[in-house]
């Protein structure tokens, strides 16, 4: 797969964007909790990407940004829309009708583990290493601990539902690796975001119309419409602009580390906004995730190794 070289060690700017992205996607849990009470999951997903597409294209029109009509790029948008939105959204929505959301969150946190192997097999500059594998395992353990070991009680009880969530995680990893080509194609992050959510809308909206028949549902209230707007504008539109900027700069594995950080953002927002109590296992899980991220980033560990080598060279015991 052709690709331009990326920074395997993320800059402070990339880390800041990753944290902001995790806050946007972590906050989506609040909005989804409001909307799902009034709309079925498939209609929610279709409306979310459609609103995101409308807002992104409106911004592009206002900025008078250049738009390409290349069939090659259009096909890339379609593939990205399938693997980054349509397929995982449907799999997650179906999977969560069969298994608990806590277990689904843990299984979805396997995305970076899949990405290590998919990127390592297909991208020259993201080959898998021991530190990457070890770091993703540590980060995954931290996610499981923070969400709560009790969430694992249902593991193995509904295999199809669990396989659906794992399929979504694999789909996200494929989209992260495939999305690297947009940098080679010289497509701006905002246009990439708009193109792929538009492709997702073309797939999900007709499906929602056939399956859910949303015109037969009760009219949502103002709070639901506000939450849908926030989902489309912030957790989809703005979030995907950041996602594709990070993907171009830092690569598939680094950007999908957001999967570990989203639960942290959701729990911290729950504590700050809703007054939910944080327990010792939350902080222990966050510490494990920080350790895993530092291993994958590698700078601290390389600096420690270099210091040790210099210390030995000076004849110190």
Secondary structure as the mmCIF struct_conf table of DSSP 4:
data_model
#
loop_
_struct_conf.conf_type_id
_struct_conf.id
_struct_conf.beg_label_comp_id
_struct_conf.beg_label_asym_id
_struct_conf.beg_label_seq_id
_struct_conf.end_label_comp_id
_struct_conf.end_label_asym_id
_struct_conf.end_label_seq_id
BEND BEND1 UNK A 8 UNK A 9
HELX_LH_PP_P HELX_LH_PP_P1 UNK A 10 UNK A 11
HELX_RH_AL_P HELX_RH_AL_P1 UNK A 12 UNK A 35
TURN_TY1_P TURN_TY1_P1 UNK A 36 UNK A 38
BEND BEND2 UNK A 39 UNK A 39
HELX_RH_AL_P HELX_RH_AL_P2 UNK A 41 UNK A 63
TURN_TY1_P TURN_TY1_P2 UNK A 64 UNK A 64
HELX_RH_AL_P HELX_RH_AL_P3 UNK A 71 UNK A 81
HELX_RH_PI_P HELX_RH_PI_P1 UNK A 82 UNK A 86
HELX_RH_AL_P HELX_RH_AL_P4 UNK A 87 UNK A 95
TURN_TY1_P TURN_TY1_P3 UNK A 96 UNK A 98
BEND BEND3 UNK A 99 UNK A 99
HELX_RH_AL_P HELX_RH_AL_P5 UNK A 101 UNK A 108
TURN_TY1_P TURN_TY1_P4 UNK A 109 UNK A 110
HELX_RH_AL_P HELX_RH_AL_P6 UNK A 111 UNK A 122
HELX_RH_3T_P HELX_RH_3T_P1 UNK A 124 UNK A 126
HELX_RH_AL_P HELX_RH_AL_P7 UNK A 130 UNK A 147
HELX_RH_3T_P HELX_RH_3T_P2 UNK A 149 UNK A 154
TURN_TY1_P TURN_TY1_P5 UNK A 155 UNK A 157
HELX_RH_AL_P HELX_RH_AL_P8 UNK A 159 UNK A 178
TURN_TY1_P TURN_TY1_P6 UNK A 179 UNK A 180
HELX_RH_AL_P HELX_RH_AL_P9 UNK A 181 UNK A 184
TURN_TY1_P TURN_TY1_P7 UNK A 185 UNK A 186
HELX_RH_AL_P HELX_RH_AL_P10 UNK A 189 UNK A 211
TURN_TY1_P TURN_TY1_P8 UNK A 212 UNK A 212
HELX_RH_3T_P HELX_RH_3T_P3 UNK A 214 UNK A 216
BEND BEND4 UNK A 217 UNK A 217
HELX_LH_PP_P HELX_LH_PP_P2 UNK A 218 UNK A 220
HELX_RH_AL_P HELX_RH_AL_P11 UNK A 222 UNK A 232
HELX_RH_PI_P HELX_RH_PI_P2 UNK A 233 UNK A 238
HELX_RH_AL_P HELX_RH_AL_P12 UNK A 239 UNK A 250
HELX_RH_AL_P HELX_RH_AL_P13 UNK A 252 UNK A 255
TURN_TY1_P TURN_TY1_P9 UNK A 256 UNK A 257
HELX_RH_AL_P HELX_RH_AL_P14 UNK A 258 UNK A 274
HELX_LH_PP_P HELX_LH_PP_P3 UNK A 276 UNK A 278
HELX_RH_AL_P HELX_RH_AL_P15 UNK A 280 UNK A 297
HELX_RH_AL_P HELX_RH_AL_P16 UNK A 299 UNK A 313
TURN_TY1_P TURN_TY1_P10 UNK A 314 UNK A 315
#
